[in-house]
Amino acid sequence: MLSQHVHPSWSKNSSKALILDLFRILSRGNQKLPGYKGILVSPHRFHWFGISQRKSALLSFLRGFQWIIPSPPPTNSSLKMEKPSKNEISKGSLYELLAVLEWTMDDFEQADFSKEMHRTLSRQRHYQKELDRIFRSFDISHSVAPQGFFLDSFEISRKCHERKIPSLMVENTFLHDRILVEPTDPNYFIGKCLSSHAEDFSSLKKVTRREIDQRVRNHLIRPKSDQHRTSGGKIPASLKNYVLFLGQVFTDASLIFNQCDYSKNCIALMSEIIAISKSLGKPIVLKLHPKEHHGFDPVNFRPYDNLTHRKLLDAGISEAPDEGIFIDFEDRWSTFELMQNASLAITINSQSGFEAMLLGKEVISCGNSYYGNLKSCITPKDKDSLSSAMKRTLIEGMKANDQSECWNFFDYIRNDYFIKKHKTNVFSKIDRRLKENFYKN
């Protein structure tokens, strides 16, 4: 079957090893293969998504595409810049900068230009010059940028947008065997295409109560991706009728760039939710992301060391059971048990928010989320409407969640939109994604 896709300039007897060796040389040099188009890639994070560099590169070669990989900036280099400005910093640079400094967007906006900003801008300018060189030297067909807000991936996407060249982003999902591959644009956020999907999932076939109960049971035992796995135990029997806030990694790109104005400082938002919950006579559980307790920051490769909890303590917010404030930063309680027993779940845009909706919970999303356009999701636009939504849900009994709509949407994203995780699936299915999003005519 593959022989149908072998480029005519290769003989049938060419060995895989020779092709791969040639790929490694050409993808890092200035040599263009005659008759080949280029795929601009940043492959060093592919293993996060179960993608094999070797097999995917070989598949691309057999189909007439040459991988082009930007060279990284020299170690400890710094370009000379006259009067550098914060306005020059791209989202890619900003993401890595905030991760290094453990800042919110508010922190960045209030800070003076620093040495760390200078270093980040130097790296940004390196990639911009390197990509300009690549576009002069190669015929680029499209790009594949894993984790689209890393500096190299973001600059790849940005340069492609300028030239009206298709750019695809790869991201993990809450399902261990599915990844997200979708087009980017200058105002991209994770799941943007899903959030603008026009189909009305509430009008599709109604899922029966019995089917929903079975699906919930199946989902609770379905393996989760590493970053969405929880190992916590049972919650205390005395903990009931509470508001659940589902936290995210403090420096996660989806948190940094996808908030509404009132939620761009997640610590201030949690403080506000605590105050509203207390005013309504409801306990509040802040379930911080388990990854911050046992995981590593992918930008700096250092432990998160309970980052959000440290920020809460700095802001004077600590656990106070007597006041109805509970903070789970050590993953002591199961996220799913907390969801099942909550009166209301609130998040900024965590994928866990959608999982709470699948379980039948009322969910408030305070940022741009890919499930935010579902009728079942409550999306306040400011602090006043957040307070109003919490009151209407907790006190007045407002019900927005239609589990049938949520499970219809789940079926769509799992079976049609997400891609099954596989060593070469991103590149074997790339034609479909390009046709769906760029080449419809």
C-alpha positions in Angstrom: 0.0 0.0 0.0 2.8 2.4 0.9 4.4 1.8 -2.5 1.6 3.7 -4.1 2.8 6.8 -2.2 6.6 6.4 -2.8 8.0 9.5 -4.5 9.3 8.8 -8.0 12.8 10.1 -7.1 13.3 7.2 -4.7 14.1 3.7 -5.9 12.1 0.7 -4.5 15.3 -0.7 -2.9 16.0 2.4 -0.7 16.4 1.3 2.9 14.5 2.9 5.7 17.8 3.6 7.5 19.2 5.5 4.5 16.0 7.6 4.2 16.0 8.4 7.9 19.7 9.3 7.8 19.2 11.6 4.8 16.1 13.1 6.5 18.2 13.9 9.6 20.8 15.7 7.5 18.4 17.6 5.2 15.9 18.6 7.8 18.6 20.5 9.7 20.4 22.0 6.7 19.8 24.2 3.8 19.3 21.5 1.2 16.0 21.2 -0.6 15.0 17.8 -2.1 14.1 18.3 -5.7 10.4 17.7 -6.2 9.6 17.6 -2.5 7.4 19.9 -0.5 8.3 20.8 3.0 6.4 20.3 6.3 7.6 22.8 8.9 7.7 20.9 12.2 9.0 21.2 15.7 9.3 17.5 16.6 11.1 17.4 19.9 7.8 17.3 21.8 6.1 14.7 19.6 6.8 11.9 22.2 4.3 13.7 24.5 1.6 12.7 22.1 2.7 9.1 21.3 4.1 10.2 17.9 7.2 8.5 16.6 9.6 10.9 14.9 11.3 8.2 12.8 8.1 6.5 11.5 6.3 9.7 10.9 9.2 11.3 9.1 9.5 8.2 6.9 5.8 8.2 6.2 6.1 11.9 5.1 9.1 11.1 2.9 7.3 8.3 1.2 4.4 10.6 0.4 6.7 13.3 -1.1 7.2 15.6 1.9 10.4 16.7 3.6 10.5 17.7 7.2 12.0 21.1 7.9 13.1 21.7 11.5 14.1 25.2 12.7 17.5 25.3 14.4 17.2 26.3 18.1 18.9 29.4 19.4 22.5 29.0 20.6 22.8 28.3 24.3 23.2 31.4 26.5 23.1 33.7 23.5 21.6 37.1 23.6 21.0 39.3 20.6 21.7 43.0 21.0 18.5 45.1 21.0 18.0 48.8 21.2 15.2 49.8 23.5 13.4 46.5 23.7 9.7 46.7 24.4 7.2 44.5 26.1 4.9 45.1 23.1 7.3 43.0 21.0 6.8 39.9 23.1 4.7 37.3 21.3 2.3 34.9 22.9 4.9 32.2 22.5 7.5 34.2 24.3 5.0 35.3 26.9 3.9 31.7 27.7 7.5 30.7 28.3 8.3 33.9 30.2 5.3 33.5 32.6 6.2 29.9 33.2 9.8 30.8 34.1 8.7 33.7 36.4 5.6 31.9 37.7 3.5 35.0 36.9 -0.1 35.8 35.9 -0.9 38.1 33.0 -1.6 40.8 35.7 1.9 40.4 37.0 3.4 40.8 33.5 1.3 43.9 32.7 2.4 45.6 35.9 6.1 44.6 35.7 9.0 46.7 34.3 11.1 45.3 31.5 13.5 42.7 32.9 16.6 40.8 32.0 14.5 37.7 31.6 12.3 39.5 29.1 15.4 40.5 27.2 16.6 36.9 27.0 13.1 35.7 25.9 13.0 38.4 23.2 16.4 37.2 22.0 15.1 33.7 21.5 12.0 35.0 19.8 14.1 37.0 17.3 16.3 34.0 16.6 13.3 31.9 15.6 11.8 34.7 13.5 15.1 35.1 11.5 15.5 31.3 11.3 12.0 30.9 9.9 12.5 33.7 7.4 15.5 31.8 6.1 13.5 28.6 5.9 10.7 30.2 3.9 13.3 31.6 1.4 15.0 28.2 1.0 12.1 25.7 1.0 8.6 25.3 -0.5 6.5 24.9 2.7 3.2 23.1 2.2 2.0 23.3 5.8 3.2 23.1 9.4 2.6 20.9 12.4 3.3 22.6 15.7 2.8 20.5 18.9 1.9 22.5 22.0 1.1 25.6 20.0 2.1 28.2 22.6 5.7 27.1 23.1 7.9 29.7 21.5 9.1 27.7 18.5 5.6 26.3 17.8 4.0 29.7 18.1 6.4 31.4 15.8 6.0 28.6 13.2 2.2 29.2 13.3 2.6 32.9 13.1 4.9 32.9 10.1 2.5 30.5 8.4 -0.4 32.8 9.1 1.5 35.7 7.5 2.0 33.7 4.4 -1.5 32.1 4.4 0.0 28.6 4.8 -2.0 26.0 6.8 -0.8 25.4 10.3 -2.0 22.6 12.5 -1.6 22.3 16.3 -1.3 19.1 18.3 -2.5 18.9 21.9 -3.4 16.2 24.5 -7.0 15.7 25.6 -8.6 14.3 28.8 -8.8 10.9 27.0 -5.6 8.9 27.3 -6.0 7.5 23.7 -7.0 10.7 21.9 -5.2 13.8 20.8 -6.4 17.1 19.3 -5.2 18.2 15.9 -6.7 21.4 14.6 -5.9 24.5 12.6 -4.5 27.6 14.3 -5.2 31.3 13.5 -3.8 34.6 14.9 -6.4 34.5 17.7 -6.2 30.8 18.3 -7.1 29.1 21.6 -7.2 25.4 22.4 -10.4 23.9 21.1 -11.4 27.1 19.2 -12.9 25.2 16.2 -15.0 23.1 18.6 -16.2 26.1 20.5 -17.5 27.6 17.2 -19.0 24.4 15.9 -22.5 25.2 14.5 -24.2 21.8 15.2 -26.9 21.8 17.9 -26.1 18.8 20.0 -29.2 19.2 22.1 -31.4 18.5 19.0 -29.7 15.2 18.2 -31.0 11.8 19.4 -31.9 11.9 23.0 -29.8 9.6 25.2 -31.9 7.7 27.7 -31.4 7.9 31.4 -30.4 4.3 31.5 -27.8 4.9 28.7 -26.5 7.9 30.5 -26.0 6.1 33.8 -24.1 3.3 31.9 -22.0 5.8 30.1 -21.1 7.6 33.3 -20.0 4.3 34.9 -17.9 3.5 31.9 -16.3 6.9 31.8 -15.3 6.8 35.5 -13.2 3.6 34.8 -11.9 4.8 31.4 -8.1 5.5 31.6 -7.3 9.2 31.7 -4.2 10.9 30.2 -1.3 11.4 32.6 -2.0 15.1 33.1 -5.7 14.4 33.9 -5.2 11.4 36.2 -6.2 11.7 39.9 -5.1 9.2 42.5 -7.0 10.8 45.4 -9.3 8.9 47.8 -12.8 9.3 49.1 -14.0 12.6 50.5 -15.2 12.9 54.1 -18.9 12.0 54.6 -19.4 15.3 56.3 -18.4 17.2 53.2 -21.6 17.9 51.2 -23.6 20.6 49.3 -20.4 22.4 48.4 -19.1 24.5 45.5 -16.2 22.8 43.6 -13.6 24.9 41.9 -11.6 22.8 39.4 -8.2 24.3 39.2 -5.6 24.2 36.3 -1.9 24.4 36.2 -1.0 28.0 37.1 1.2 28.5 34.0 -0.9 26.4 31.5 -1.3 28.2 28.2 -5.0 27.5 28.1 -5.3 29.3 31.4 -3.0 32.2 30.5 -4.5 33.1 27.2 -8.2 31.9 27.3 -9.6 33.8 30.2 -12.2 36.5 30.3 -11.1 39.9 31.7 -12.4 39.0 35.2 -10.7 35.6 35.3 -7.2 36.4 34.0 -5.9 36.4 37.6 -6.9 32.9 38.8 -5.9 33.7 42.4 -8.2 36.7 42.5 -11.0 34.7 40.9 -10.7 32.0 43.5 -10.8 34.6 46.2 -14.0 36.0 44.6 -15.6 32.5 44.4 -14.8 31.9 48.1 -16.5 35.1 49.1 -19.6 34.4 47.0 -19.9 30.9 48.3 -19.6 32.1 51.9 -22.3 34.7 51.2 -24.6 32.0 49.9 -23.9 29.7 52.9 -22.1 27.1 50.9 -18.7 25.4 51.6 -16.1 25.7 48.9 -13.6 23.1 47.8 -10.6 24.3 45.7 -9.4 21.2 43.9 -6.0 22.2 42.6 -4.5 20.4 39.6 -2.9 17.1 40.7 -0.1 17.7 38.2 1.1 20.6 40.3 1.7 18.2 43.2 3.6 15.5 41.4 4.5 16.9 38.0 7.2 18.9 36.2 7.0 22.2 34.3 7.6 21.4 30.6 9.3 24.7 30.0 11.8 24.7 32.8 11.8 20.9 33.6 11.5 21.6 37.3 8.9 20.4 39.8 5.8 22.6 40.1 6.1 22.2 43.8 2.4 23.0 44.5 2.6 26.3 42.5 -1.0 27.4 42.8 -1.2 26.6 46.5 2.0 28.7 47.1 0.3 31.6 45.3 -2.8 31.2 47.4 -0.8 31.3 50.6 1.0 34.4 49.3 -2.4 36.0 48.8 -3.5 35.1 52.4 -5.8 32.3 51.3 -5.5 29.0 53.3 -7.6 26.1 54.2 -10.1 26.8 57.0 -12.6 24.0 57.5 -14.4 25.8 60.3 -15.2 28.5 57.7 -16.1 26.0 55.0 -12.9 26.5 53.0 -11.2 23.3 51.8 -8.1 23.3 49.6 -7.0 20.0 48.1 -3.5 20.6 46.7 -2.0 17.1 47.5 -4.6 15.1 45.5 -5.9 13.6 48.7 -9.5 13.4 47.2 -10.6 11.9 43.9 -11.5 14.6 41.4 -14.4 12.5 40.1 -15.8 11.8 43.6 -15.6 15.6 44.3 -17.5 16.2 41.0 -20.2 13.6 41.8 -21.0 15.1 45.2 -20.7 18.8 44.4 -23.8 21.1 44.1 -22.0 23.2 41.5 -18.6 23.0 39.6 -16.7 26.1 38.5 -13.6 26.3 36.3 -11.9 28.7 34.0 -11.7 26.4 31.0 -10.4 23.0 32.3 -11.3 19.9 30.4 -12.5 18.6 33.7 -15.3 21.1 33.6 -16.7 19.2 30.6 -16.3 15.9 32.5 -18.3 17.3 35.3 -21.0 18.2 32.8 -21.0 14.5 31.6 -21.6 13.5 35.2 -24.7 15.7 35.2 -23.4 18.6 37.2 -24.2 22.3 36.7 -20.9 23.9 35.4 -19.8 27.5 35.2 -16.9 28.2 32.8 -15.1 31.5 33.4 -13.0 31.5 30.2 -12.9 30.4 26.6 -13.5 26.7 26.6 -14.2 24.3 23.8 -17.5 23.2 25.5 -18.5 26.8 26.3 -21.1 27.0 23.4 -23.1 24.1 24.7 -26.4 25.1 26.1 -25.5 23.0 29.2 -22.6 25.3 30.1 -23.1 28.5 32.1 -20.7 31.2 30.9 -20.7 34.5 32.9 -19.1 37.5 31.3 -18.1 39.4 34.4 -18.0 39.1 38.2 -21.6 40.3 38.7 -23.0 37.7 36.3 -20.8 35.1 38.0 -22.3 35.9 41.4 -25.8 35.9 39.8 -25.2 32.6 38.1 -24.0 31.0 41.4 -27.0 32.3 43.3 -29.5 31.1 40.6 -27.9 27.7 40.6 -27.4 27.1 44.3 -30.3 29.0 45.8 -33.0 29.2 43.1 -32.4 25.7 41.6 -31.7 26.8 38.1 -30.9 23.8 35.8 -28.9 24.2 32.6 -27.3 20.8 32.2 -28.8 18.6 29.5 -26.7 15.4 29.8 -28.0 14.1 26.5 -26.5 17.2 24.8 -23.2 16.6 26.7 -22.9 13.0 25.7 -23.8 13.7 22.0 -21.0 16.2 22.1 -18.7 13.7 23.7 -19.5 11.2 21.0 -18.6 13.7 18.3 -15.3 14.8 19.8 -14.2 11.3 20.7 -15.2 9.6 17.5 -14.9 12.3 14.8 -12.9 15.3 16.0 -10.1 14.0 18.3 -7.6 11.7 16.6 -6.7 8.3 18.0 -3.2 8.4 19.5 -0.8 6.4 17.3 2.8 6.6 16.2 2.0 8.0 12.8 -1.7 9.0 12.9 -1.1 12.8 12.9 0.7 12.5 9.5 -1.4 9.7 8.0 -4.6 11.7 8.7 -3.2 15.1 7.9 -4.8 15.2 4.4 -8.3 14.9 6.0 -7.5 17.8 8.5 -6.1 20.0 5.7 -9.1 19.3 3.5 -11.6 19.9 6.3 -10.1 23.2 7.4 -8.2 24.7 4.5 -8.9 23.1 1.2 -12.7 22.7 1.3 -13.1 23.7 -2.4 
